[in-house]
Amino acid sequence: MSRLERINQSPIDRLIGEFDTALRAIAGGANYTRPIPRTYIENDSSQEQALTSDLDLSPEDRTHVAGLMRVNHVGEVCAQALYQSQKFLAKTPETRALLDQAAKEEMDHMAWCEERLRELDSRPSLLNPLWYAGAFGIGLVAGLAGDRWSLGFVAETEKQVERHLDDHLEKLPEADLRSRAIVEQMRIDEIEHGTSAIAAGGQELPRPLQTLMAGISKIMTTTAYKI
């Protein structure tokens, strides 16, 4: 379904679609429209071969990677909740369309992380319903402030996510090319979301609010790594 078709849906159809998105965020089963990123090498016969094996990862590394990817998955659960609530309160079709497109790409991220967790014999956070509810409420506050502030909130969120993904790229084992490919593509997309939000008129958030957002994010990531 194209972005224009999604925007022109009836209110009931949109509500059903958003409910389905919320359910997938909380309970799992996210769909992706883009293939899961892969790292490729050339084998002895000069043919490219996707690297998907985790045989080079120790049990400790697998546990560590699973924790990091669980944190990334929680971030995408929160992104769905934020964008959903902000879309409900967007004042213009242009803002709603920007949020809708970003949410679609974030759904890819959520599905990729979910699949990677399965490959590692791990699971998403048990607190996903709590993360989703909290993020939805924050998104409502941002939406009520108006489109410029709502878009500014998107830009600041994506800036902090970019730093968070940079940190994960440093912490992931060098041998885990599978996870690194996913995180690197997520980083590219998040930068684009933030840039688009600013270009659409997003207002830079006050420094105290940026600090508060970083503090909340720290609590979430620390908890989600383990639970």
Secondary structure, 3 states (H helix, E strand, C coil): CCHHHHHCCCHHHHHHHHHHHHHHHHHCCCCCCCCCCCEEEECCCCCEEEECCCCCCCHHHHHHHHHHHHHHHHHHHHHHHHHHHHHHHCCCHHHHHHHHHHHHHHHHHHHHHHHHHHHCCCCCCCCHHHHHHHHHHHHHHHHHCCHHHHHHHHHHHHHHHHHHHHHHHHHCCCCCHHHHHHHHHHHHHHHHHHHHHHHCCCCCCCHHHHHHHHHHHHHHHHHHHHC
